[in-house]
Amino acid sequence: MPLNEINKTKEKVSRRWPVQLAALLVLWAVALPVHANPPFETDDPGVFPQGTGEAYLFSGGGFSAGGDSLDAAPGAELNYSALPNTFFHLVVPLAYDRPSGGDAAYGLGDIELGLKWRFVSQDRHGVDVATFPLVELPTGGASGGVGSRRASFFLPLWLEKDWGRWTVYGGGGRWFLNDPGQRDWWFTGVLAQRQVTPALYLGGEVIHETAQTASGQGATGFDLGGGYTVSGPWQVLFSAGRNVTNVAANRFSYYLGLFRTF
């Protein structure tokens, strides 16, 4: 979840603490994520008060030597906290793929489901720690290049520490792939962001991915971005980046989304 929305929610919580204490001591720490914490790829261990959530309408993808691929063109994401220190996660994307020298394809992509569980909180232990298992269902058109043939799974661990207007979080995990020709791979990332004004936060991340095929290469890259509150719970999120090693695999990638809490 974007940082300034988190701070606003914390202020509301502090003004209504007697009511929330009577309602099972709902705690607020930090925030949320398509494999990630929009608009970045690195995730955080944040959750939100029980009975609340957030929704995104977004577009994201990348451009490489092998062609253009949009994981969400557009996509919708929904996160909802039904239990304390957890939230349920759903992403439904429309995907676009245009391989170099091939035909373009467009259609429903692979649906993503997840459950985040924060089991260590910064309030008590000085750091937030959570796990966020994900499963990507093979709902896309694999034959057309906009989906996978089999389900894949991600098992990560995320940590976060806050200092005033600064937030640093990171971690990583392993993707377990089942499609022919693919192999399991690791994702790691670290991100720092700052609340510049009450309406604007900015941040940057460095990420690394190991090879996803036997003949493939790992890659290290970066993203810069942030979020800006337009009105009330509405926020525009944005980021852009590229690889600094194995540049051919990601010459440019982006995320652009409209976000709100509820």
Residue pairs with C-beta under 8 A, 6 or more apart in sequence:
1 30
1 31
1 32
1 37
1 46
1 48
1 54
1 261
2 31
2 201
2 227
2 229
2 235
2 237
2 259
3 30
3 31
3 167
3 193
3 195
3 201
3 227
4 195
4 198
4 199
4 200
4 201
4 227
4 229
4 235
5 31
5 227
5 229
5 233
5 235
5 259
5 261
6 28
6 30
6 31
6 46
7 195
7 198
9 28
9 48
9 49
9 261
10 28
13 20
13 26
13 28
13 49
20 26
20 49
23 50
24 50
24 84
26 49
26 50
26 51
26 84
27 49
27 84
27 85
27 121
27 123
28 48
28 49
29 45
29 46
29 47
29 118
29 121
29 122
29 123
29 128
29 160
30 44
30 45
30 46
30 122
30 128
30 160
30 162
30 167
30 169
31 37
31 44
31 46
31 48
32 38
32 43
32 44
32 46
32 48
32 54
32 79
32 87
32 116
33 43
33 77
33 79
33 89
34 58
34 60
34 71
34 72
34 75
34 77
34 91
34 93
34 112
35 41
35 43
35 112
35 134
35 154
35 187
36 42
36 43
37 43
37 44
37 46
37 169
37 191
38 56
38 58
38 77
38 237
38 255
38 257
38 259
39 223
39 225
39 226
39 227
39 237
39 238
39 239
39 255
39 256
39 257
40 189
40 191
40 203
40 205
40 223
40 225
40 239
40 255
41 187
41 189
41 205
41 207
41 223
42 169
42 170
42 171
42 189
42 190
42 191
42 205
42 207
43 132
43 156
43 158
43 169
43 171
43 189
44 128
44 130
44 158
44 160
44 167
44 169
44 191
45 116
45 118
45 120
45 128
45 129
45 130
45 132
45 158
45 159
45 160
45 169
46 118
46 128
46 130
46 160
47 81
47 85
47 86
47 87
47 116
47 118
47 130
48 54
48 79
48 81
48 87
48 261
49 81
50 81
50 82
50 83
50 84
51 81
51 82
52 80
52 81
52 261
52 262
53 78
53 79
53 80
53 81
53 87
53 261
53 262
54 78
54 79
54 259
54 260
54 261
54 262
55 76
55 77
55 78
55 79
55 259
55 260
55 262
56 75
56 76
56 77
56 78
56 237
56 257
56 258
56 259
57 74
57 75
57 76
57 257
57 258
58 72
58 74
58 75
58 76
58 77
58 237
58 255
58 256
58 257
58 258
59 70
59 72
59 73
59 74
59 75
59 254
59 255
59 256
59 257
60 70
60 71
60 72
60 75
60 253
60 254
60 255
60 256
60 257
61 68
61 69
61 70
61 71
61 72
61 73
61 96
61 253
61 254
62 68
62 69
62 250
62 251
62 252
62 253
62 254
63 69
63 250
63 251
63 252
63 253
64 248
64 249
64 250
64 251
65 100
65 248
65 249
65 251
66 99
66 100
66 248
66 249
67 97
67 98
67 99
67 100
67 102
68 96
68 97
68 98
69 95
69 96
69 97
69 98
70 95
70 96
70 97
71 93
71 95
71 109
72 91
72 93
72 94
72 95
72 109
73 93
73 94
73 95
73 96
73 106
74 93
74 94
75 91
75 92
75 93
75 94
75 109
76 91
76 92
76 93
77 89
77 90
77 91
78 89
78 90
78 91
79 87
79 88
79 89
79 90
80 87
80 88
81 87
81 88
82 88
85 117
85 118
85 119
85 121
86 115
86 116
86 117
86 118
87 115
87 116
88 114
88 115
89 112
89 113
89 114
89 115
89 116
89 132
89 134
90 111
90 112
90 113
90 114
91 111
91 112
92 108
92 111
93 108
93 109
93 110
93 111
93 112
94 106
94 107
94 108
94 109
95 106
95 107
95 108
95 109
95 110
95 140
95 146
95 147
96 104
96 105
96 106
96 146
97 104
97 105
97 106
97 144
97 145
97 146
98 104
98 105
99 145
102 145
105 141
105 144
105 145
105 146
106 146
107 140
107 141
107 144
107 146
107 147
108 139
108 140
108 141
108 146
108 147
109 139
109 140
109 146
109 147
110 136
110 137
110 138
110 139
110 140
110 147
110 148
111 136
111 137
111 139
112 134
112 135
112 136
112 137
113 134
113 135
113 137
114 132
114 133
114 134
114 135
115 132
115 133
116 130
116 131
116 132
117 130
117 131
117 132
118 128
118 129
118 130
119 129
119 130
119 131
120 127
120 128
120 129
120 130
121 128
122 128
122 160
122 161
122 162
126 161
127 159
127 160
127 161
128 159
128 160
128 161
128 169
129 157
129 158
129 159
130 157
130 158
131 155
131 156
131 157
131 158
132 154
132 156
132 158
133 153
133 154
133 155
133 156
134 153
134 154
135 151
135 152
135 153
135 154
136 148
136 151
136 152
136 153
136 154
137 151
138 147
138 148
138 149
138 150
138 151
139 147
140 146
140 147
140 148
141 147
142 148
142 149
142 179
148 177
148 178
148 179
149 178
149 179
149 180
150 178
150 179
151 178
152 175
152 176
152 177
152 178
152 179
153 175
153 176
154 173
154 174
154 175
154 176
154 187
155 173
155 174
155 176
156 171
156 172
156 173
156 174
156 187
157 171
157 172
157 173
158 169
158 170
158 171
159 169
159 170
159 171
160 167
160 168
160 169
161 167
161 168
161 169
162 168
165 194
165 195
165 196
166 192
166 193
166 194
167 192
167 193
167 194
167 203
168 190
168 191
168 192
169 190
169 191
170 188
170 189
170 190
170 191
170 205
171 188
171 189
172 186
172 187
172 188
172 189
173 186
173 187
174 184
174 185
174 186
174 187
175 184
175 185
175 186
175 187
175 212
176 184
177 183
177 184
177 185
177 212
181 213
181 214
182 212
182 213
183 211
183 212
183 213
183 214
185 209
185 210
185 211
185 212
186 208
186 209
186 210
187 207
187 208
187 209
188 207
188 208
189 205
189 206
189 207
189 208
190 205
190 206
191 203
191 204
191 205
191 206
192 203
192 204
192 205
193 201
193 202
193 203
193 204
193 226
194 201
194 202
194 203
195 201
196 202
196 226
198 229
199 228
199 229
200 226
200 227
200 228
200 229
201 226
201 227
202 224
202 225
202 226
203 224
203 225
203 226
204 222
204 223
204 224
204 225
205 222
205 223
205 241
206 220
206 221
206 222
207 220
207 221
207 222
207 223
208 218
208 219
208 220
208 221
209 218
209 219
210 218
211 217
211 218
217 245
217 246
217 249
218 245
218 246
219 243
219 245
219 246
219 249
219 250
220 243
220 244
220 245
220 246
221 241
221 242
221 243
221 244
221 245
221 250
221 253
222 241
222 242
222 244
223 239
223 240
223 241
223 253
223 255
224 239
224 240
224 241
225 237
225 238
225 239
225 240
225 241
225 255
226 237
226 238
226 239
227 235
227 236
227 237
227 238
227 259
228 235
228 236
229 235
230 236
233 260
233 261
233 262
234 258
234 259
234 260
235 258
235 259
235 260
236 256
236 257
236 258
236 259
237 255
237 256
237 257
237 258
237 259
238 254
238 255
238 256
238 257
239 254
239 255
240 252
240 253
240 254
240 255
241 250
241 252
241 253
241 254
242 250
242 251
242 252
242 253
243 249
243 250
243 251
